[in-house]
Amino acid sequence: MVSEGLDGRQSQSLEKLVKDQTEEIKQMRLEIESLRQATSTIAAENSQDSAIEMPAEEHAEVPADWFTEPYGAAELRWWDGESWTNYVKSEQGPEVLSD
Protein backbone atom coordinates (compact mmCIF):
# COMPACT_ATOMS: atom_id res chain seq x y z
CA MET A 1 0.00 0.00 0.00
CA VAL A 2 1.24 3.50 -0.86
CA SER A 3 0.43 4.92 2.55
CA GLU A 4 2.66 2.63 4.66
CA GLY A 5 4.85 4.63 7.05
CA LEU A 6 2.59 7.70 6.93
CA ASP A 7 0.38 8.96 9.73
CA GLY A 8 -3.39 8.68 9.36
CA ARG A 9 -3.97 12.16 7.96
CA GLN A 10 -1.16 11.90 5.43
CA SER A 11 -2.35 8.46 4.40
CA GLN A 12 -5.92 9.68 3.84
CA SER A 13 -4.66 12.71 1.92
CA LEU A 14 -2.47 10.58 -0.32
CA GLU A 15 -5.20 8.03 -0.96
CA LYS A 16 -7.68 10.81 -1.86
CA LEU A 17 -5.12 12.33 -4.24
CA VAL A 18 -4.52 8.96 -5.92
CA LYS A 19 -8.28 8.36 -6.17
CA ASP A 20 -8.87 11.82 -7.67
CA GLN A 21 -6.08 11.41 -10.20
CA THR A 22 -7.30 7.94 -11.14
CA GLU A 23 -10.75 9.39 -11.81
CA GLU A 24 -9.24 12.19 -13.91
CA ILE A 25 -7.32 9.63 -15.97
CA LYS A 26 -10.52 7.64 -16.54
CA GLN A 27 -12.27 10.80 -17.76
CA MET A 28 -9.37 11.66 -20.07
CA ARG A 29 -9.45 8.16 -21.54
CA LEU A 30 -13.18 8.52 -22.22
CA GLU A 31 -12.59 11.88 -23.91
CA ILE A 32 -9.76 10.45 -26.02
CA GLU A 33 -11.93 7.53 -27.14
CA SER A 34 -14.75 9.93 -27.99
CA LEU A 35 -12.37 12.06 -30.08
CA ARG A 36 -11.03 8.95 -31.84
CA GLN A 37 -14.55 7.88 -32.75
CA ALA A 38 -15.45 11.36 -33.99
CA THR A 39 -12.27 11.51 -36.08
CA SER A 40 -12.98 8.09 -37.59
CA THR A 41 -16.54 9.12 -38.40
CA ILE A 42 -15.41 12.33 -40.10
CA ALA A 43 -12.71 10.51 -42.08
CA ALA A 44 -15.22 7.85 -43.18
CA GLU A 45 -17.75 10.49 -44.25
CA ASN A 46 -15.09 12.36 -46.20
CA SER A 47 -13.78 9.21 -47.87
CA GLN A 48 -17.26 8.46 -49.22
CA ASP A 49 -16.80 11.51 -51.44
CA SER A 50 -13.73 9.91 -53.02
CA ALA A 51 -15.41 9.36 -56.40
CA ILE A 52 -15.89 13.11 -56.90
CA GLU A 53 -14.17 14.10 -60.10
CA MET A 54 -12.12 17.23 -60.47
CA PRO A 55 -13.22 19.52 -63.30
CA ALA A 56 -11.44 18.55 -66.54
CA GLU A 57 -9.40 21.75 -66.66
CA GLU A 58 -7.96 21.04 -63.21
CA HIS A 59 -6.69 17.53 -63.92
CA ALA A 60 -6.06 17.44 -67.64
CA GLU A 61 -2.30 17.41 -67.11
CA VAL A 62 -2.20 15.41 -63.87
CA PRO A 63 -1.07 11.79 -64.41
CA ALA A 64 -2.08 8.88 -62.19
CA ASP A 65 -0.02 8.86 -58.98
CA TRP A 66 -0.16 9.01 -55.18
CA PHE A 67 -1.03 12.49 -53.87
CA THR A 68 -1.65 14.08 -50.48
CA GLU A 69 -5.05 12.79 -49.40
CA PRO A 70 -7.61 15.62 -49.88
CA TYR A 71 -10.21 14.23 -47.44
CA GLY A 72 -8.05 13.61 -44.36
CA ALA A 73 -8.66 9.83 -44.21
CA ALA A 74 -5.02 8.89 -44.87
CA GLU A 75 -1.68 10.40 -45.80
CA LEU A 76 -1.89 9.63 -49.53
CA ARG A 77 -4.70 8.77 -51.99
CA TRP A 78 -4.34 7.32 -55.50
CA TRP A 79 -5.39 9.65 -58.33
CA ASP A 80 -6.10 7.48 -61.39
CA GLY A 81 -5.67 10.35 -63.83
CA GLU A 82 -9.38 11.18 -63.84
CA SER A 83 -10.74 10.83 -60.31
CA TRP A 84 -9.77 9.99 -56.74
CA THR A 85 -9.97 6.27 -55.98
CA ASN A 86 -10.60 4.38 -52.73
CA TYR A 87 -6.93 3.40 -52.57
CA VAL A 88 -5.12 5.16 -49.73
CA LYS A 89 -1.64 4.73 -48.33
CA SER A 90 0.08 5.60 -45.08
CA GLU A 91 3.44 4.79 -43.53
CA GLN A 92 2.17 1.23 -42.90
CA GLY A 93 1.37 0.59 -46.57
CA PRO A 94 -1.61 0.65 -48.98
CA GLU A 95 -5.17 -0.18 -48.04
CA VAL A 96 -8.60 0.14 -49.65
CA LEU A 97 -11.40 2.08 -47.99
CA SER A 98 -14.86 0.60 -48.27
CA ASP A 99 -17.40 2.32 -50.51
Sequence and secondary structure as in RCSB ss.txt:
>XXXX:A:sequence
MVSEGLDGRQSQSLEKLVKDQTEEIKQMRLEIESLRQATSTIAAENSQDSAIEMPAEEHAEVPADWFTEPYGAAE
LRWWDGESWTNYVKSEQGPEVLSD
>XXXX:A:secstr
 TTTTS HHHHHHHHHHHHHHHHHHHHHHHHHHHHHHHHHHHHHHHHTTTT B  HHHHTT  SEEEE TTSSSS
EEEE SSBEEEEEEETTEEEE   
